Amino acid sequence: MPFCAHRCGYCNFTVIAGRSDLIDKYLTAIERELSWLETPRPVDTIYVGGGTPSQLSKSQLIRLFNGVLTWFPLRRSGEFSVEVNPVDVNDEMLDVFIEFGVNRVSLGSQTFQPAKLELLERDHTSDTIVDAVQLIQAGIKNISLDLIFGVPGETIECWSDDLAQAIRLAPRHISTYGLTFERGTQFWNRRLHGELSPIDEQLDRELYELAIDSLQAHKFEHYEVSNFAQPSYRCRHNEVYWSGRGYYAAGPGAARYVNGRRETNHRSVSTYLKRILQGQSAVYEYEELSAEQAARERLVFGLRRLEGIDASEFEQQTGYAPDRLIAPALEQFLNLRLLEIVDNQIRLTREGLMVSDSLWPDFLQAEK
């Protein structure tokens, strides 16, 4: 759901701001795109992301959920997640969530600090977050909080307070993301003009390590590079991506991976609407992954998880032994102690966690 009241300066997602007048037309397009499946596809997880899905009115949410569940009936004990902006949380919305089986809410809190909230152009306060969490917890226990660190001017004390306030709210899951300056965003332009500067790399590392240590000390399992969960509350939907399984998707910019074929829809909301409502495919690009490409991607996603990959299981599932697939990169990173092998599990070390994004290109690129 790409609709937002305002596009935040750091956001590089598929978003259209201030156009709630298009929501009903958009829902018609979503219904049409899903109908092209022809037959319902039972699923284990559903994730409604954005943008801001909570921008929808009660009647629009009901329409959306009816359409989604018609084509993707959720299996028993399935996970149904919806992203929510703190200022949008109210009893009416939550009643709809509960009626349709939403059992996990991802709250875009980002920070509790007034100065950070202002810089990130968020429309809520720390009190808004607290009120939203308490209201959600009355009916839906599984809440995930998103937090951002590494904002210009941020200090260890500031980030420590963010973590402490988040922990006090007792969410089941916390995601921590280092701020990045993405090309095409307002933050990117402000950086080019000298108005914003990234924080020092050493400080960025210290903030990340503080998150790891603080959350683990409060019984959160660090199970993926950016994600922490209480026992049994990992995000099951994201685990689908990280384990290399298939998934469906709908909407502008949406990417699906079904039967070895990846498709990505046009990012432009207007182009998406035009094409779908004219009966045309919204797919912008696609590729059929070779067995080796699929194995390499599965390896990278698997290594994002702290438990890493079991070398024997990986070979059995993909037909490729990791030590042959990614040699000599594997040997290099083992020697640098960025990766380690323990009981046949290949996994990131603490040092590897700090630089993990720089490792993946070497694993994705086949040897010439």
Secondary structure, 3 states (H helix, E strand, C coil): CCEECCCCCCCCCCCEECCHHHHHHHHHHHHHHHHCCCCCCCEEEEEECCCCHHHCCHHHHHHHHHHHHHHCCEEEEEEEEEEECHHHCCHHHHHHHHHCCCCEEEEEEECCCHHHHHHCCCCCCHHHHHHHHHHHHCCCCCEEEEEEECCCCCCHHHHHHHHHHHHHCCCCEEEEEECCCCCCCHHHHHHHCCCCCCCCHHHHHHHHHHHHHHHHHCCCEEEECCEEECCCCCCHHHHHHHCCCCECCCCCCCEEEECCEEEEECCCHHHHHHHHHCCCCCEEEEEECCHHHHHHHHHHHHHHECCCEEHHHHHHHHCCCHHHHCCCHHHHHHHCCCEEEECCEEEECHHHHHCHHHCHHHHHCCCC
